[in-house]
Amino acid sequence: CNGWLDDRCLELLPDVDNEPSDNCIKFHRCTVILSDIVLFIGAYFASTSIGVVLRDNNRPHNTLLTFLLIVTNPGLIMLDHVHFQYNGMMLGILLCSIACMIRGTNHTM
């Protein structure tokens, strides 16, 4: 990985010698921050898309409250930030796709 990431960071280490390096810790922290950004983008698009649909049907909707309920989910915060899992990123991608379906847009990759 050209010195940016230790090879040991991607290896399965034995219980006796599993102390992560500083580069490994920095890598994990950066990827968690990036996955949170994807979650925030997905939550924003989904909450605004739901708000547009509900306002068109003359129903009240609080976009900020919906956004905050998604991004401050305590289970997701504890799971993603403590165990370095990327469920928030996957939820963000799912919310973006749901927002596109709600808005009726068809984006291909």
Secondary structure, DSSP 8 states (H G I E B T S, - for coil): -TTSS-GGGGS---SSS----HHHHHHHHHHHHHHHHHHHHHHHHHHHHHHHHHHHTT----HHHHHHHHHT-HHHHHHHHHH---HHHHHHHHHHHHHHHHHT-----
